[in-house]
């Protein structure tokens, strides 16, 4: 993993930790797979356990849900050129795992600071 990716995960971890500190979610693991045009894969996951959230590099054991997306699609989603919903419906964003776990977690995450 190149340095910029490590810095990105570190910054993401800081943001997630501040946004999700003291969350009422008991346990959640969300895996993310970002695939570059050269087919290199950046894998990281969000882990929430006992009210604390942290982002880790690598592949989670027993992830509840996994999001897989190409780097170009992720860039389009981030810029607002493509909605997450359209990316999913077009098959550009692949979601696997227990979606119900994520839906229940979202109820706990709905907050004015997010």
DARA-V766515 format. One line per field, one symbol per residue. psi: psi as a letter, one per 20 degrees, with the letter a starting at -180 (. if undefined). A space follows every 50 residues. Layout:
psi->???
This chain:
psi->pqghhghghgggggggghhjqkqjpgppooppooprhjjqpoprqppppl jpqqpqqapqplqhqpppqqghghggghijhpqgghgghijhoppqbnhh ggghhhhhioqhi.
